[in-house]
Amino acid sequence: MEPGNRKLIRPSLNELKEQMNPKRSSQSATQKKSVPPEQTNAENFYYVKQMQSKTPMVIVLKDGELLHGVIEWYDRTCIKVNREEGPNLLIYKRNIKYLYKA
């Protein structure tokens, strides 16, 4: 044999991992973790449920003010609240600290 014409063969890192954990590699090849959804629609579901049942709500604003009323509609940035004791309000969601059922 001539020492000058030898070629070095290296296994890839993935091949080594598969050899070390054959059970795990077969699972990861068939089942990749899916990316979590960007939006779960839980907020939308909650608003729709409260709107349909006309649930009296208490909205607590970031400054501590309490507003009582029923959610008439909502969109991505605000909600419209119908009130008995005052005018109807359009409230930006960014100003809401939290809300709950009255």
N, CA, C and O atoms as a GROMACS GRO file, in nm:
protein
  408
    1MET      N    1   0.082  -0.119   0.000
    1MET     CA    2   0.000   0.000   0.000
    1MET      C    3   0.086   0.124   0.000
    1MET      O    4   0.192   0.129   0.062
    2GLU      N    5   0.038   0.222  -0.070
    2GLU     CA    6   0.108   0.349  -0.074
    2GLU      C    7   0.040   0.446   0.023
    2GLU      O    8  -0.081   0.465   0.014
    3PRO      N    9   0.114   0.507   0.113
    3PRO     CA   10   0.054   0.595   0.211
    3PRO      C   11   0.006   0.727   0.155
    3PRO      O   12  -0.066   0.797   0.226
    4GLY      N   13   0.037   0.768   0.037
    4GLY     CA   14   0.004   0.899  -0.015
    4GLY      C   15  -0.138   0.916  -0.064
    4GLY      O   16  -0.185   1.030  -0.068
    5ASN      N   17  -0.210   0.811  -0.100
    5ASN     CA   18  -0.342   0.824  -0.162
    5ASN      C   19  -0.457   0.782  -0.070
    5ASN      O   20  -0.561   0.737  -0.118
    6ARG      N   21  -0.439   0.797   0.060
    6ARG     CA   22  -0.548   0.759   0.151
    6ARG      C   23  -0.645   0.876   0.168
    6ARG      O   24  -0.605   0.992   0.171
    7LYS      N   25  -0.771   0.843   0.180
    7LYS     CA   26  -0.875   0.944   0.197
    7LYS      C   27  -0.936   0.927   0.336
    7LYS      O   28  -0.974   0.816   0.374
    8LEU      N   29  -0.946   1.036   0.411
    8LEU     CA   30  -1.003   1.031   0.544
    8LEU      C   31  -1.155   1.044   0.532
    8LEU      O   32  -1.206   1.137   0.470
    9ILE      N   33  -1.226   0.951   0.593
    9ILE     CA   34  -1.372   0.952   0.590
    9ILE      C   35  -1.422   0.976   0.732
    9ILE      O   36  -1.394   0.898   0.823
   10ARG      N   37  -1.497   1.083   0.749
   10ARG     CA   38  -1.554   1.116   0.879
   10ARG      C   39  -1.705   1.102   0.873
   10ARG      O   40  -1.769   1.150   0.780
   11PRO      N   41  -1.762   1.036   0.972
   11PRO     CA   42  -1.909   1.031   0.977
   11PRO      C   43  -1.962   1.168   1.021
   11PRO      O   44  -1.897   1.240   1.096
   12SER      N   45  -2.079   1.201   0.974
   12SER     CA   46  -2.138   1.329   1.013
   12SER      C   47  -2.186   1.321   1.159
   12SER      O   48  -2.202   1.212   1.213
   13LEU      N   49  -2.206   1.434   1.220
   13LEU     CA   50  -2.251   1.439   1.358
   13LEU      C   51  -2.387   1.372   1.374
   13LEU      O   52  -2.411   1.306   1.475
   14ASN      N   53  -2.476   1.388   1.277
   14ASN     CA   54  -2.608   1.324   1.282
   14ASN      C   55  -2.596   1.173   1.281
   14ASN      O   56  -2.670   1.104   1.352
   15GLU      N   57  -2.505   1.119   1.201
   15GLU     CA   58  -2.486   0.974   1.196
   15GLU      C   59  -2.437   0.922   1.330
   15GLU      O   60  -2.481   0.817   1.375
   16LEU      N   61  -2.348   0.995   1.394
   16LEU     CA   62  -2.300   0.954   1.526
   16LEU      C   63  -2.412   0.955   1.629
   16LEU      O   64  -2.423   0.863   1.710
   17LYS      N   65  -2.496   1.058   1.626
   17LYS     CA   66  -2.608   1.064   1.719
   17LYS      C   67  -2.704   0.947   1.698
   17LYS      O   68  -2.754   0.889   1.794
   18GLU      N   69  -2.730   0.912   1.572
   18GLU     CA   70  -2.820   0.800   1.543
   18GLU      C   71  -2.761   0.669   1.593
   18GLU      O   72  -2.835   0.583   1.641
   19GLN      N   73  -2.630   0.653   1.582
   19GLN     CA   74  -2.566   0.531   1.632
   19GLN      C   75  -2.572   0.525   1.784
   19GLN      O   76  -2.588   0.416   1.840
   20MET      N   77  -2.560   0.638   1.852
   20MET     CA   78  -2.562   0.642   1.998
   20MET      C   79  -2.704   0.616   2.051
   20MET      O   80  -2.720   0.544   2.149
   21ASN      N   81  -2.806   0.674   1.989
   21ASN     CA   82  -2.945   0.661   2.033
   21ASN      C   83  -3.032   0.618   1.916
   21ASN      O   84  -3.102   0.703   1.860
   22PRO      N   85  -3.032   0.492   1.877
   22PRO     CA   86  -3.110   0.451   1.760
   22PRO      C   87  -3.261   0.466   1.783
   22PRO      O   88  -3.333   0.497   1.688
   23LYS      N   89  -3.311   0.445   1.905
   23LYS     CA   90  -3.453   0.457   1.932
   23LYS      C   91  -3.498   0.602   1.919
   23LYS      O   92  -3.602   0.630   1.860
   24ARG      N   93  -3.420   0.692   1.973
   24ARG     CA   94  -3.454   0.834   1.971
   24ARG      C   95  -3.448   0.892   1.829
   24ARG      O   96  -3.533   0.972   1.791
   25SER      N   97  -3.350   0.851   1.753
   25SER     CA   98  -3.334   0.906   1.619
   25SER      C   99  -3.448   0.865   1.527
   25SER      O  100  -3.489   0.942   1.441
   26SER      N  101  -3.501   0.744   1.546
   26SER     CA  102  -3.612   0.702   1.461
   26SER      C  103  -3.738   0.781   1.497
   26SER      O  104  -3.820   0.810   1.409
   27GLN      N  105  -3.755   0.817   1.626
   27GLN     CA  106  -3.871   0.896   1.665
   27GLN      C  107  -3.858   1.039   1.615
   27GLN      O  108  -3.955   1.096   1.565
   28SER      N  109  -3.740   1.097   1.627
   28SER     CA  110  -3.724   1.236   1.586
   28SER      C  111  -3.736   1.253   1.435
   28SER      O  112  -3.777   1.358   1.387
   29ALA      N  113  -3.701   1.148   1.361
   29ALA     CA  114  -3.714   1.157   1.216
   29ALA      C  115  -3.861   1.154   1.174
   29ALA      O  116  -3.898   1.218   1.076
   30THR      N  117  -3.944   1.078   1.247
   30THR     CA  118  -4.084   1.068   1.209
   30THR      C  119  -4.172   1.172   1.278
   30THR      O  120  -4.270   1.217   1.219
   31GLN      N  121  -4.138   1.211   1.402
   31GLN     CA  122  -4.220   1.306   1.477
   31GLN      C  123  -4.137   1.428   1.516
   31GLN      O  124  -4.067   1.428   1.617
   32LYS      N  125  -4.147   1.531   1.437
   32LYS     CA  126  -4.080   1.655   1.474
   32LYS      C  127  -4.177   1.738   1.555
   32LYS      O  128  -4.298   1.737   1.530
   33LYS      N  129  -4.124   1.810   1.652
   33LYS     CA  130  -4.210   1.896   1.733
   33LYS      C  131  -4.265   2.007   1.646
   33LYS      O  132  -4.192   2.074   1.573
   34SER      N  133  -4.395   2.026   1.656
   34SER     CA  134  -4.455   2.133   1.577
   34SER      C  135  -4.438   2.265   1.650
   34SER      O  136  -4.431   2.269   1.773
   35VAL      N  137  -4.432   2.369   1.575
   35VAL     CA  138  -4.418   2.502   1.630
   35VAL      C  139  -4.550   2.541   1.694
   35VAL      O  140  -4.655   2.521   1.632
   36PRO      N  141  -4.550   2.595   1.815
   36PRO     CA  142  -4.678   2.633   1.876
   36PRO      C  143  -4.745   2.743   1.796
   36PRO      O  144  -4.678   2.827   1.735
   37PRO      N  145  -4.877   2.743   1.795
   37PRO     CA  146  -4.947   2.845   1.716
   37PRO      C  147  -4.920   2.984   1.770
   37PRO      O  148  -4.904   3.005   1.891
   38GLU      N  149  -4.915   3.079   1.679
   38GLU     CA  150  -4.890   3.218   1.718
   38GLU      C  151  -5.008   3.274   1.797
   38GLU      O  152  -4.990   3.356   1.887
   39GLN      N  153  -5.128   3.229   1.762
   39GLN     CA  154  -5.248   3.276   1.831
   39GLN      C  155  -5.337   3.158   1.863
   39GLN      O  156  -5.364   3.074   1.777
   40THR      N  157  -5.382   3.152   1.988
   40THR     CA  158  -5.465   3.039   2.031
   40THR      C  159  -5.614   3.066   2.016
   40THR      O  160  -5.695   2.974   2.025
   41ASN      N  161  -5.652   3.189   1.995
   41ASN     CA  162  -5.791   3.231   1.982
   41ASN      C  163  -5.869   3.220   2.112
   41ASN      O  164  -5.992   3.229   2.110
   42ALA      N  165  -5.802   3.199   2.226
   42ALA     CA  166  -5.870   3.191   2.355
   42ALA      C  167  -5.937   3.324   2.389
   42ALA      O  168  -6.048   3.326   2.441
   43GLU      N  169  -5.869   3.433   2.361
   43GLU     CA  170  -5.925   3.565   2.390
   43GLU      C  171  -6.052   3.587   2.307
   43GLU      O  172  -6.153   3.634   2.359
   44ASN      N  173  -6.047   3.552   2.180
   44ASN     CA  174  -6.164   3.568   2.093
   44ASN      C  175  -6.280   3.483   2.142
   44ASN      O  176  -6.394   3.530   2.145
   45PHE      N  177  -6.251   3.359   2.180
   45PHE     CA  178  -6.355   3.269   2.230
   45PHE      C  179  -6.420   3.328   2.354
   45PHE      O  180  -6.543   3.324   2.368
   46TYR      N  181  -6.340   3.384   2.446
   46TYR     CA  182  -6.392   3.442   2.570
   46TYR      C  183  -6.483   3.561   2.539
   46TYR      O  184  -6.593   3.570   2.593
   47TYR      N  185  -6.438   3.652   2.452
   47TYR     CA  186  -6.520   3.768   2.418
   47TYR      C  187  -6.653   3.726   2.353
   47TYR      O  188  -6.758   3.780   2.388
   48VAL      N  189  -6.648   3.633   2.261
   48VAL     CA  190  -6.771   3.589   2.193
   48VAL      C  191  -6.868   3.528   2.293
   48VAL      O  192  -6.988   3.554   2.288
   49LYS      N  193  -6.816   3.447   2.383
   49LYS     CA  194  -6.902   3.383   2.484
   49LYS      C  195  -6.970   3.488   2.572
   49LYS      O  196  -7.089   3.478   2.600
   50GLN      N  197  -6.896   3.589   2.616
   50GLN     CA  198  -6.952   3.694   2.702
   50GLN      C  199  -7.049   3.781   2.625
   50GLN      O  200  -7.149   3.827   2.681
   51MET      N  201  -7.023   3.805   2.498
   51MET     CA  202  -7.112   3.887   2.416
   51MET      C  203  -7.245   3.816   2.393
   51MET      O  204  -7.352   3.877   2.403
   52GLN      N  205  -7.239   3.686   2.361
   52GLN     CA  206  -7.361   3.611   2.332
   52GLN      C  207  -7.452   3.600   2.453
   52GLN      O  208  -7.574   3.607   2.440
   53SER      N  209  -7.392   3.581   2.571
   53SER     CA  210  -7.473   3.567   2.692
   53SER      C  211  -7.502   3.702   2.758
   53SER      O  212  -7.572   3.708   2.859
   54LYS      N  213  -7.448   3.810   2.700
   54LYS     CA  214  -7.465   3.946   2.754
   54LYS      C  215  -7.431   3.950   2.902
   54LYS      O  216  -7.507   4.003   2.984
   55THR      N  217  -7.317   3.893   2.936
   55THR     CA  218  -7.271   3.884   3.074
   55THR      C  219  -7.228   4.022   3.123
   55THR      O  220  -7.148   4.089   3.058
   56PRO      N  221  -7.280   4.066   3.238
   56PRO     CA  222  -7.230   4.192   3.296
   56PRO      C  223  -7.084   4.175   3.336
   56PRO      O  224  -7.048   4.080   3.405
   57MET      N  225  -7.001   4.267   3.292
   57MET     CA  226  -6.857   4.258   3.315
   57MET      C  227  -6.807   4.377   3.394
   57MET      O  228  -6.867   4.485   3.392
   58VAL      N  229  -6.696   4.356   3.463
   58VAL     CA  230  -6.624   4.464   3.528
   58VAL      C  231  -6.488   4.474   3.460
   58VAL      O  232  -6.414   4.376   3.456
   59ILE      N  233  -6.457   4.590   3.407
   59ILE     CA  234  -6.329   4.613   3.339
   59ILE      C  235  -6.244   4.701   3.430
   59ILE      O  236  -6.286   4.811   3.467
   60VAL      N  237  -6.127   4.653   3.466
   60VAL     CA  238  -6.036   4.730   3.550
   60VAL      C  239  -5.928   4.787   3.460
   60VAL      O  240  -5.854   4.714   3.394
   61LEU      N  241  -5.919   4.919   3.457
   61LEU     CA  242  -5.819   4.985   3.374
   61LEU      C  243  -5.686   4.993   3.447
   61LEU      O  244  -5.679   4.974   3.569
   62LYS      N  245  -5.581   5.020   3.373
   62LYS     CA  246  -5.446   5.027   3.432
   62LYS      C  247  -5.434   5.134   3.540
   62LYS      O  248  -5.353   5.122   3.631
   63ASP      N  249  -5.516   5.240   3.529
   63ASP     CA  250  -5.510   5.345   3.631
   63ASP      C  251  -5.597   5.313   3.753
   63ASP      O  252  -5.604   5.394   3.846
   64GLY      N  253  -5.662   5.196   3.754
   64GLY     CA  254  -5.741   5.153   3.869
   64GLY      C  255  -5.890   5.180   3.857
   64GLY      O  256  -5.967   5.136   3.942
   65GLU      N  257  -5.932   5.251   3.754
   65GLU     CA  258  -6.074   5.282   3.736
   65GLU      C  259  -6.152   5.156   3.702
   65GLU      O  260  -6.106   5.073   3.623
   66LEU      N  261  -6.271   5.142   3.762
   66LEU     CA  262  -6.358   5.028   3.736
   66LEU      C  263  -6.472   5.070   3.644
   66LEU      O  264  -6.536   5.173   3.667
   67LEU      N  265  -6.497   4.993   3.540
   67LEU     CA  266  -6.607   5.018   3.448
   67LEU      C  267  -6.698   4.896   3.448
   67LEU      O  268  -6.651   4.783   3.441
   68HIS      N  269  -6.829   4.920   3.457
   68HIS     CA  270  -6.927   4.812   3.456
   68HIS      C  271  -7.007   4.822   3.327
   68HIS      O  272  -7.048   4.930   3.286
   69GLY      N  273  -7.029   4.706   3.262
   69GLY     CA  274  -7.108   4.706   3.141
   69GLY      C  275  -7.105   4.571   3.072
   69GLY      O  276  -7.052   4.473   3.125
   70VAL      N  277  -7.163   4.568   2.955
   70VAL     CA  278  -7.172   4.447   2.873
   70VAL      C  279  -7.090   4.471   2.746
   70VAL      O  280  -7.099   4.578   2.684
   71ILE      N  281  -7.011   4.372   2.707
   71ILE     CA  282  -6.930   4.385   2.585
   71ILE      C  283  -7.021   4.371   2.464
   71ILE      O  284  -7.087   4.269   2.447
   72GLU      N  285  -7.025   4.474   2.380
   72GLU     CA  286  -7.108   4.471   2.259
   72GLU      C  287  -7.031   4.410   2.143
   72GLU      O  288  -7.082   4.322   2.074
   73TRP      N  289  -6.908   4.455   2.122
   73TRP     CA  290  -6.822   4.399   2.017
   73TRP      C  291  -6.677   4.425   2.052
   73TRP      O  292  -6.647   4.500   2.145
   74TYR      N  293  -6.588   4.362   1.977
   74TYR     CA  294  -6.444   4.377   1.998
   74TYR      C  295  -6.373   4.364   1.866
   74TYR      O  296  -6.428   4.311   1.769
   75ASP      N  297  -6.251   4.412   1.861
   75ASP     CA  298  -6.162   4.383   1.749
   75ASP      C  299  -6.022   4.363   1.805
   75ASP      O  300  -6.006   4.342   1.926
   76ARG      N  301  -5.923   4.370   1.721
   76ARG     CA  302  -5.787   4.340   1.763
   76ARG      C  303  -5.734   4.438   1.867
   76ARG      O  304  -5.653   4.401   1.952
   77THR      N  305  -5.778   4.563   1.862
   77THR     CA  306  -5.720   4.664   1.949
   77THR      C  307  -5.812   4.720   2.057
   77THR      O  308  -5.765   4.782   2.152
   78CYS      N  309  -5.945   4.700   2.045
   78CYS     CA  310  -6.034   4.761   2.142
   78CYS      C  311  -6.162   4.680   2.162
   78CYS      O  312  -6.192   4.588   2.086
   79ILE      N  313  -6.236   4.717   2.267
   79ILE     CA  314  -6.367   4.657   2.292
   79ILE      C  315  -6.467   4.771   2.311
   79ILE      O  316  -6.431   4.879   2.357
   80LYS      N  317  -6.594   4.745   2.276
   80LYS     CA  318  -6.700   4.843   2.299
   80LYS      C  319  -6.786   4.791   2.413
   80LYS      O  320  -6.834   4.678   2.409
   81VAL      N  321  -6.804   4.874   2.514
   81VAL     CA  322  -6.878   4.836   2.634
   81VAL      C  323  -7.004   4.921   2.642
   81VAL      O  324  -6.997   5.044   2.640
   82ASN      N  325  -7.120   4.854   2.653
   82ASN     CA  326  -7.248   4.924   2.676
   82ASN      C  327  -7.270   4.933   2.825
   82ASN      O  328  -7.258   4.834   2.897
   83ARG      N  329  -7.302   5.054   2.872
   83ARG     CA  330  -7.323   5.075   3.014
   83ARG      C  331  -7.462   5.131   3.039
   83ARG      O  332  -7.517   5.201   2.954
   84GLU      N  333  -7.519   5.101   3.156
   84GLU     CA  334  -7.649   5.156   3.194
   84GLU      C  335  -7.632   5.291   3.263
   84GLU      O  336  -7.712   5.382   3.243
   85GLU      N  337  -7.526   5.304   3.344
   85GLU     CA  338  -7.509   5.425   3.425
   85GLU      C  339  -7.434   5.536   3.353
   85GLU      O  340  -7.409   5.641   3.412
   86GLY      N  341  -7.397   5.515   3.230
   86GLY     CA  342  -7.323   5.619   3.158
   86GLY      C  343  -7.322   5.591   3.010
   86GLY      O  344  -7.387   5.497   2.963
   87PRO      N  345  -7.248   5.671   2.936
   87PRO     CA  346  -7.240   5.650   2.791
   87PRO      C  347  -7.162   5.522   2.757
   87PRO      O  348  -7.079   5.476   2.835
   88ASN      N  349  -7.191   5.468   2.640
   88ASN     CA  350  -7.116   5.351   2.592
   88ASN      C  351  -6.971   5.394   2.567
   88ASN      O  352  -6.945   5.508   2.530
   89LEU      N  353  -6.879   5.300   2.586
   89LEU     CA  354  -6.737   5.333   2.576
   89LEU      C  355  -6.665   5.243   2.478
   89LEU      O  356  -6.697   5.125   2.465
   90LEU      N  357  -6.569   5.298   2.410
   90LEU     CA  358  -6.476   5.224   2.327
   90LEU      C  359  -6.342   5.225   2.401
   90LEU      O  360  -6.282   5.331   2.418
   91ILE      N  361  -6.297   5.109   2.445
   91ILE     CA  362  -6.179   5.101   2.532
   91ILE      C  363  -6.067   5.029   2.459
   91ILE      O  364  -6.087   4.919   2.407
   92TYR      N  365  -5.950   5.090   2.454
   92TYR     CA  366  -5.834   5.024   2.397
   92TYR      C  367  -5.788   4.911   2.489
   92TYR      O  368  -5.779   4.929   2.610
   93LYS      N  369  -5.760   4.796   2.432
   93LYS     CA  370  -5.718   4.680   2.512
   93LYS      C  371  -5.589   4.708   2.587
   93LYS      O  372  -5.568   4.653   2.696
   94ARG      N  373  -5.504   4.790   2.533
   94ARG     CA  374  -5.376   4.818   2.599
   94ARG      C  375  -5.396   4.893   2.730
   94ARG      O  376  -5.305   4.896   2.814
   95ASN      N  377  -5.514   4.955   2.750
   95ASN     CA  378  -5.543   5.027   2.874
   95ASN      C  379  -5.614   4.940   2.977
   95ASN      O  380  -5.637   4.985   3.089
   96ILE      N  381  -5.647   4.816   2.942
   96ILE     CA  382  -5.718   4.726   3.033
   96ILE      C  383  -5.615   4.646   3.113
   96ILE      O  384  -5.526   4.583   3.057
   97LYS      N  385  -5.632   4.651   3.244
   97LYS     CA  386  -5.545   4.571   3.332
   97LYS      C  387  -5.600   4.427   3.334
   97LYS      O  388  -5.526   4.332   3.310
   98TYR      N  389  -5.728   4.413   3.364
   98TYR     CA  390  -5.796   4.284   3.358
   98TYR      C  391  -5.946   4.307   3.358
   98TYR      O  392  -5.992   4.418   3.383
   99LEU      N  393  -6.023   4.201   3.332
   99LEU     CA  394  -6.167   4.210   3.337
   99LEU      C  395  -6.222   4.081   3.394
   99LEU      O  396  -6.159   3.976   3.386
  100TYR      N  397  -6.342   4.090   3.452
  100TYR     CA  398  -6.405   3.973   3.511
  100TYR      C  399  -6.556   3.988   3.508
  100TYR      O  400  -6.608   4.097   3.484
  101LYS      N  401  -6.625   3.876   3.533
  101LYS     CA  402  -6.771   3.878   3.534
  101LYS      C  403  -6.819   3.947   3.660
  101LYS      O  404  -6.765   3.924   3.768
  102ALA      N  405  -6.921   4.032   3.647
  102ALA     CA  406  -6.975   4.106   3.763
  102ALA      C  407  -7.053   4.013   3.854
  102ALA      O  408  -7.106   4.057   3.957
   0.00000   0.00000   0.00000
